[in-house]
Amino acid sequence: MFWKFDLHNSSQIEKLLEKEDVTLQELLDEEDVLQECKAQNQRLLLFLTRDSSMLELLNLITHEPPADREEKLRYKYANVACELLTCDMSLINDKVGGDESLMNTLYSFLEQKSALNPLLASFFSKAFGNLITRKTEQVIGFLKNKEDFVGQVLKHLDTSAMMDLVLRVISSVEPVCLRQEVLTWLNEERLIQRLVELIHPHSDSETQSNASQTLCDIIRLSRDQASLLQETSETDPLLTTLELQQNVEALLKNMFEGEKSEVCIVNGTQVLLTLLETRRPGVEQVIDLCSQGLEKSYTVNNSILMGIQPHLKHFHHLLLNPPKKCVMLTTMGVLEEPFGNARLHASRLMAALLYTRAPRIHLELCQLNMINLLLDLFFKFSWNNFLHIQVEHCVSASCEICVRHCDMIVCVQLLKDCRLVQRILDAWEENDKTQEAGGMRKGYMGHMTRIANTVVQNAEREQEQTQIARLIKELPEDYKARWEQFVNETLTETNKKNTADLVRFHTKTIVGSIFTSKITICKSPLISILLLTQVFSDYQIQQMTANFVDQFGLNDDEFGDHDGSISSAIFETRTKERIRPFDDAEEEEDIWEDKEINYATQVKARSRFIKHTHTHTHTHTHIDTQNSHCSSSLGLDW
């Protein structure tokens, strides 16, 4: 047997530890040093927890390695040192967390005036985060006694590891009472206001991005924590501060102050969108505000909407006059005026605002003619599907407002002032003419189909008969007739094409080893291969399960109402038939001895398998030949 061979090598670590003058670097050179540490090698742990060893480990992760060292090996010792410091050994955690001088050595990394090395910053953040989790009270007390810990971290926020450290302080503190104390302390240190100040055109893009992401994560963490601890009455002071109208207005002022900066507008809008999240996206992370597959529901604080409303005019101006962008070469040709990320985020914000139950916001959007502007952009940028989905959300939200809240103002704006139905009909007719002339189908046609379906479905609801349906009846006679014909014929036919099954099974019969099937398969090699593979797999499983007990198991009649001795005898007999006994008393076989291999049995088995497989391969060929006349069109209207 394998375990009879002594293949275990004695650890080189033990040999090194026997030396009186062994150095930390010698131990770090050993590949199994981390493994030995996790295995709680006491001699190794005692060496590592010496004051001199601990100081050297901390210096490795907080100081630049020698520049003359080979590049791929420069950070080798720093990496191993970080892994040792964070390997969750209580001796190591207690040593660092309980020694203020060692904590000061680690903290000194933050006090650098120059920019941080990103790799060393990640080592520092990981080590400090581990101490926050394992030695919470000691570390939090240490940080509170430091002068302006928040300022030191935010000074280096251009490094993403500092963002991780802030979030670790917020999320990793237990129990709840201590966490609340930490949140109150961070709020008193004006963490939120300082992060908002960093989202400014004067800050570099990395700092703005990390500040924005930190604020978004704080919002989500706070709301998730509140939903888990509903029995506690205390609110999260950080979230409360961020939702204040004055802080929302401060963020918007930074975004639109002076010359427009796309980076600042995008990062600021991401925070606003997170504040407006009423539900969190599910597993697929698809941002669909009207989807039912979302996990948790939140309410939007009115102060957020009051802070946004006065600045809606700036977003309207942004959609008309975006930050200048260079000409872009795309697969569809040269794009003289790219739509841009700033306008895309503005469109997302408008869709999110339309889903809120805020009549004043809806009225402001209508007065700014925002929906009409978005529709203009929808047809102008015919290949930007990111924009198209946001306009689709706006239409869906407008109909939802009318359905659930009986707020007609947005719906009237959409169908009457924006002439949505007329635009759909005219754009569809124009696309048909373009395709008939040999041109390409417009890129917005798929989303326009869904928009048309949204209008039709909402018009057919009973409570809508006096609202959306009435607005459609008030259309000019020519458009009303065209709309009815479009809905009954063109749209219906398009929906049938879009929902057609790619594969349809009619009959399927399996008798013994003969497989017969009538299948409609689209003329696609990939689909045919996948389908036939699945069908053959199902057939094999059925053939296996039919005689599975005969080949591998025991029959039910062998376990009847017999006494224990008979059942035991049967079990022993059947076991010996199926399992080759292993006798340790036999002469032990030399596994390294050369032997003559007999392939006769294997050849015989293979011949049976080839014969069996050939039968089914012939059947598959016959099926594919019968269905070669299928249409190659998949019927997807996108």
N, C-alpha and C positions, 0 to 999 in steps of 0.2 A: 504494500500500500504506500501511497505518496507520503503519508506522515511518518513512515518508518525511516525516511531519509532525513538527516539533519541538515536542512538547507538554510538554516538561520545563521546569518553572519553576526558576530558580536559587534555591538555598536562602537564606532570609532570615537563617539562622544565620551564613552567611559574611559577609554585609553587617554584621551586628552585631559580629562578631569583629574586623572591620577598625577599629572605633571604639576609641579608646584608653581611653575612660571607660565602656565597656560594663559593665553590672552583671549579677550572677547572676540577679536577678529578671527582667530583660529577656529573658534566654535561656530561663528557665523559662516565660515567657509564650508562647513559640513552640510550636506543636503538634507540630512535627517534631523537637524537641530530643532526645527519646528515640531516635527512629529514626536520627538522625545519630550519636548516641553508639554505638548498636549497629553502625552502619556503619563504626565506627572512624575518625571524623573527627578527625584528629590535632590540629588547632588547637583543636577543642572539648574534647578529652580533656586537652590541656595546660592549658586554662583551668580545667576542673573540678578538676584535681588540684593546683591551687595551694593553699597552706595556708589562705589566707583563704576560698577557695571551698569547700574541704572542711569547714572549721569551720562555715560558714554552712549547708551541706547537713545536717550533723549536728544543728545547732541547730533546724533546721526540723522534724525528725522527733522531737525530744525536748522541745520547748518549746511551750506553748500559743500558738496564733496570736492576733493582736489581736482583742479581743471586739467591736470596732466594725465589723469587716469583715462583708460580707454572708454569711449562713449557708452558702449553697451554694458559696461561694468560699473559705470560711475555711481549709479543709484542702487547697486546690488545690496550693499550693506544697509542702506536706508530702508529698502523694501523689507528685508528680513527683520530688521529691528522693529519696524511698524507691525509686522505680523506677530512678532513675539509679544509686543506691548498690548496687542488687542486679541490675544488668543484665549481670553476669558479665564485666566488663571487667577484665583483669588489672592495668592501670594503677591503676584505682580501688581494687581489692582490696589491691594491694601498698601503696598510699599509706595507707589506713586501718589495715590490719593491721600495718604496720611502724612506725607512729608511735604511741608510747605516749600522748602528749598527746591525740591524736584518739580513741584507745580510751577514755581516761578521760572525755572529753566524752560519748561514747556511753554508757558504763557509768553515768554520773551519773544517768541516767534511772531506774535501779533504786533509787538511794539516796534517793529522795523518801519522805518520811514520810506524805504524804497519798495518797489513792487515785489510781490511775493512770487517765489518760484511755484508754478502751478502744481508740479508733482509733489514737492515738499509740503505744499499747502494741503494737498489731499491726505498725505500721511499725518499731518498735524490734526486735521479735522477728524480723521478716523480715530486717532488715539484719544483726543479730547472728548469726542462723542461717546466713546466706550466708557470713559470715566464718568461722564454725566449719567449714563445708564446704570453703571455698577456702584458708583460712590456718589449718589445724587446729592445728599445733604452737604457733604464735605465740599464738593465741587461748586455747588450753587453758592454756598457761603463764601468760598474763595473768590468767585466772580463778583459777588456783591461788594466785597471789600476793595476790589480793584477800581481805580479811577476811570470812569467812562469806558467800560467794557464794550457797550453797544457802539460807541464811536470808533473804537479800535477795529471792530469787525467790519463796520460799514466802510471804513477807510479803504479796505481791501476787497470790496464787494465785486470788483472787476474779475476776481477769481471765484469761480463757481463753488469751490470748496467752502468758502465763507458763508455762502447761502445755505449750504447743507448744515453747517454748524449752527446757524440761527434757528433753522427748523428743528434741529435735534434738541436744542434748549427748550423749544416750545412744546414739542410732541413727546419727548422721552422721559419727562419727569413724572414720577409716581410717589405717593398716592395723590388723589384728587385735590386734597387741601393744599399740599405743597405745590402742585401744578398751578392752582389758582394764585398762590402767593408769588410764583415766578412770573405769571402773566401780568399781575398787578405791577410788579417791579419793572418789567419791560415796558409797560405802558407809561409808567412814571418817567422812564428814560426816553420817552417820545420816539419809540421805535417806528411806529406807523408814520408819523409826520416826517421823520428823517428819510424813510424809504420813499415817500411821495416826492420829497425834494430832489431825490436822485433821478427821478424820471423827468429829465429836463434836457433841452437841446444842448446845454453846455456840458453835460456828462457824456462820457464815451459810450459807445453802443453796448459793450459788454456789461458795464455797470447798470445801464438802463434795463437791459434784458433781465439781469439777475434780480434787480430790485422789483421789477414787474412780476417775475415768477415767484419771488418770495411773498409778495402781497397776495397773489392768487392762491398760493399754497396755504397761507395763514387763513384766508377766508374759508377754504374747503375743509381744512383741519378743524377749525373752530366750529363750523356748522355740523360736521360729522360728530364731533365730540359732544356737542349740545344734544344731538338726536340720540346718542347713546346714553347720556346721563340726564334724562328728562326729569328725574326726580329732584335734581338739585335746582335751586332757584337762582343761583349765581350765574350771571352772564359772563361771557368772555370779554374782558375789557379791551382787548386788541381789536376784536371784530366790531364792538360798539363804537370805538374811536374811528375806525375806517369807514363806517357807515354814516358818520356825521356829515351833514350837508356842507359844512365849511371845508372838510377835507376832500370831499368829492369835487367841490368847486376849485380847490387849490390844485388838484390833479389836472383838471381841465384847463386851468389858466396856464399851467406849465406846457401843456400840449399845444396850445394855440398862441402862445406869447411870441412875438417877434416873427422871424422867418420860419416858415413851416419846415419841420423836420419829420420825415417819414418814420424814422426809428422811434422818435418820441411819441408820435401819434399812434403808431401800432402798439407799442408797449403800454401806453396809457389806456387805450381802448380795450386791451386784453383784461386789464383790471376791472374796468366798467362792466364788461361782459360777464366776468366772474361774479361781480356783485349782483348782476341781474339774473344769474342762474336760479331758476326755480326748481330745477331738477338736475341731478347729476347723470351724465351719460353712463350707459351700462357697459358690458364687457367689450363690445365692438368699438366703443368710443366714437360713435357716429353722432354728431351734433345735429339732432333733429328735434327742434323744440316742440313739435306737435306729436312726437312719438309716444306710444303707450308703454314701451319697453324700458322705462327709466326707473331708477332705483328709489331715490329719496326725494321728497318734496320739501321746499323751503319757501318762505314768504319774502318778498322784496320790501325792504324798509322804505317808507314814503320819503324819508330824508334823501335817499339816493336819487329818486326821481326828481325831487325838488332841486337838487344840485345839478342835474343834467339838463333840465328844461331850458334854462336861459342860454345854454351853449349849443342848442340844436341848430341855430343859425350858422354856427361855425362848421358844423358837419355838412350842412347844405352847401356852403361855400366851398368846402373841401371837395365835394363830389363834382362841382363845376370847375374848380381850379385846383387840381391836385399838385403836389410837389413835382417839379420838373424831373422827367426821367429820359434816359437815352433811348434812341431808336433800338428796337429789339428784333432780332432775327428769329423767326419761329418756323415750325414745319409747314405753316400755311402761308409763309412769305414774310416780308418785312412789316413790322408793326410800328407805325410812325408814332402812335400815342398809346403806350402800354397802359392798361387799367391801373395797375399798381396795388401794392399791399395796403396802403393807407386807405384807399377808396373801398377796397374789399372789406376791411375791418369796419369802416363806417357803414357799409351795407349790412353787415352782420349786426351791428348795434341797432340799426333801424328795425330790423326784423325782431330783435329781442324786445325792443320798446313796444312794438305793436302787440306783442303777446302779453304785456302787462295790463292790469285792469286800472288804467289811469286815464280817465277821459280828458284831463288837461293835456297830457302828453299827446294823445290822439288828435286833439284839436290843433295843437301846435304843429304837428306833422302835416295836417291837412292845410293849414294856413301857409306853410312853407312849400306846399305842392311837392312834398318829398316823394310820395308814391309815384307820381307822374314822372319825376326825374329818374327814379330807379327804373321805370319801364323804358324810358328813352335809352338808358344805358344798356338795358337788357337786349334791345334790338341792335344797338350800335356795336357792342362787343359780342358778336354772334358766336365766337368760339370760346368765350370765357365761362365755362360751366360752373366755376366757383361763384361767380356773380349770379348766374342763372338760378342756382339753388337758393340763394338768399332772397331773390325776387319772388321765387315760388313760395318761400316761407312768408313773405309779406302778404301775398294774396291769400294764403291759407289763414293767416292771422286776422286779416280784415274780415273774411267770411266768419271766422270763429267769434269775433267780437259781435257781429250781427246776430249770430245764432244764440249765443249763451248770455249775452249781456244787453241785447236789444239796443245796441249803440249803432245807429244807422249812419253816423257822419262819415266814418271811414269807408263804409260800403258804397255810399252814394258817391264819394270822391272817386273810388276805384272804378265803378261801372258807368257813372255818368260823366264826371269831369275828365277822367283819364281814358275813357272810351276803350275799356279793356276788351269787350266783346268785338268791337269793330277792328281793333288792332290784331286780335287773334285771327279773324277771318281774312283780313287783308294780307297778313304775314304768311298765312297758310297758302293762300292763292299765289302769292309771289314765289314761294318756295316751289310749288308745283310747276309753275312756268319755268323756273330756273332749271329744275331737274329735267323737264321735257326738252329743254334746249341743250341738254348734255352737261349742265353745271352740277356743282356739288350741293348736296342737301345741307341746309343751314344747321349750324351746331346747336341752336337753341330749340330745335323741333321736339326733342324728347321732353324737355321741361315745359314747353308750351302745351304739349299734350296733357301733361299732368295738371297744369294750371286750368286748362279747359275742363278737365274732369272734376276739379275742385269746385268750379263754378256750377257745373251741372248737378253734382251731388248735393251741394248746399241748397240749390234752388228746388230740389225735389223733396226736401224735408218739410214736414207738415207745418212747423212753426215759421217756415220761411215763405209760405205762399203769399203773404202780404208784404214781403220785404224784397229779398233778392229776386224772386220770381216776378214781382211787380215791376222792378227796375228793368228786367229783361223785356217785359211786355211793352214798356214805354220806349223801346228802341225804335228808330225809324223803320218804316214798313219793309224797305228792301233788306236792311240788315236783319230784321226779325225773321224774315222768311229764309234768308241765307243761314242764320244761326240754327233754325229748326232743322233744315236740311243737313247742315253740318253735323249736328248732334245725332240725328237719326241714321245718317249714312256714313260720312267720312270718319267721325270720331268713333262710332261703333265698330267699324271695320278695322280701324287702327288699334283699338283696344283688343280686338280678337287676335290680331297678329302679335301684339305684345304679350299676350297671355297664353299663346299656343304652346302646348307641350312639345318639348324637343324629341321625346321618345314616348311611344304609346304601345303598351302590350295588349294584344287582343286575346290570344289563347296561348296556353303553355302546358304541354303535356310531357310527363316523364314516365316512361314505362320501361322497367328494367334498365338495360344499358342503352336503350334507344331514346334519343332526345329529339323531339319535334317541336318547332315553335314557329308562329307567324308573328313577325315583329315589323313594325314600321320604324325605320331608322333613317334619320336625315343623312344625306350624302356627305358625310364628313368623316374622313379616315380616323381622326382622333376619337370622335364619339363612338364610331363603330367598334374600334378596338376596346375602348373602355367598357362598352355595353357587353360585348361578347365575352370579355374576360370575367365580368361580374356574373353573367349567366352560367358560364362554365364552372366558376367557383361555387355557385349555388348548387349546381348539379353534383359536383364532387362531394360537397357537404352532405347532401341528401343520400348519396350512395354510401358514404362512410357511416352515417348514423343508422342506416338500415340494418347493418350487421355489426355494429360497434360492440354490442354485448357478446356476440358469438366469438369475436376475435380477441377482445381485451378484457372482458368482465366475466362475472359469474351469473348464471341463470337464476331466476327467482325461485324455480322449483327446488334448487339445491339448498335454499334456506327456508324450508318448510317448518312445520311444527315437529322438530326432532329434539331429542334431548341434547344437552350440551356436548356430550362426548362425540356424538355422530357429527354434529355441526363442526366441531373442532377438527375431526378427522378429515371431513370434506375440505375444509379450509386449508389444512396442511397439504393435502393431496394436490389441490388445484394450484396452490402457491408453488410447489415443487415443479409442476408442469410448466409454469410460466416464467419462473425466475431461476436462473442458473445458480445453484448454491456455491458459496465461496468457502473453502475449507482452509483455515489458517494452518492446519496441520500438514497440508500438502507441501511438497517441496517448492520453495519459493522460486518464482519465475524471474529470470534475469531480463529486465525490460530493455537492456542495451544489446542483447544477443541478436545476431542476424538470423532471420528466419525466411523460409520460403513461403510466399503468399499464394494462396489458392484462390483464383478468381472465378472458378466454375460457378459457385453459388451466385456471385454477383452478376455474372453474365446472364445466367438464367433469369434472375429477377429483372434485370434490365430489359431483356427481350419481352417479358410479359408486359412491362410498363410501356415500352415503345408500341407494342401492338394495341394496348388499351388506349394510349394517347392518339394513335393514328385514327382510330374509329371516330373520336370526338373532333379531331381536326377536320376530317372529311365532313362531319355534320356542320361545323362552323362555316366551312367554305360554301356549303349548300345554302345555308341561311343567308350569307352575304350576297350570293349570286341572285337569290330570289328578290332581294330588296335593293338591288342596284338602281332601280328606277325611281327612288325617292327624290323629292325636290331638294336642292341644295340650299334653299333659302331658309334661314332660321326664324324669320318673321319678327325680328326685334326692331322696334321703331325707336332708335335712340340717336 
